[in-house]
Amino acid sequence: MSEKLKLPMWIDTHCHLDAPEFADDLPAVIQAALDNNVQAILLPAVKAGDCKQVRELANQYGQQIPGLVYTLGIHPLYTNQAQESDISFLEQEIRQALSDPRFVGVGEIGLDYFVEGLDPHKQEYFFHAQLDLAQQYQLPVILHVRRSQDAILKALRRRKVPSGIAHAFNGSFQQAEQFIELGFKLGFGGAATYERALQIRRLLQELPLESIVTETDAPDIPPAWLRVEGLAFNQSAFLPRIAKELAAIRGVSEVEFASTTWRNAMQVLPRWSALCADLFIPNLAP
């Protein structure tokens, strides 16, 4: 085993490395993640115009982070400025990306019924159109599900999307069970580090461990200690510390939590699993 591939190995299933917060210091951000043994990061696009950038970032820094991958999609918060032609453009980008081993799915897509000022009909148009692309190309999806769990579940039941992740999950236990039944994993990160986040912590404790994946949503969803310690924004390097708190809430060891959440993510994103096959340390296996 190399010095870098030590236990536990961590996976960040949601990190916006292309965000402006990282622009001036991205090489250092990448190195900090690697120094903390984050061996796999998923970078989701949020606009059609981001496709080239996320692809180039994943391939450029994939030499440092072996499991750095990306998805392509239009985030619901950006649908007000999107054009219908963006769907055709996105399909072209997806088709071209199929030959890239670092491309693993469609995302970040979904519905957001929390943020004011978003056109719900436009959100639904882009969400459904992107789900159709995921079904057409049999690709997993990375879902944004803020206060929209039931509408998203309804849309998923009407299509044969292979699998995916419901990012930053904060729904009910019954909704969680329905996502799991449809083949999805649920993303947990910094929000669970707040003592007042009772619902998220309850989900983390009660859901099957095999349904959970780790994420940061960096630079967003800061953990409870970030501002207290004077840190500017979240990043993948903080994933191990966040995940250790999640493991403690769950009542399992760090190694068990790391190995299980790694396997969980790879299970629903098979292209990622193929890329990371050589990274999976045998003594992390069950």
Helices and strands as residue ranges (DSSP letters): E 10-12, G 20-22, H 26-35, E 38-44, G 48-50, H 51-61, E 67-72, G 76-81, H 85-97, E 103-112, H 120-137, E 141-146, H 149-157, E 164-167, H 173-181, E 184-188, G 190-193, H 198-206, G 209-211, E 212-214, G 236-238, H 239-250, H 254-268, H 270-275, G 277-279, G 282-284
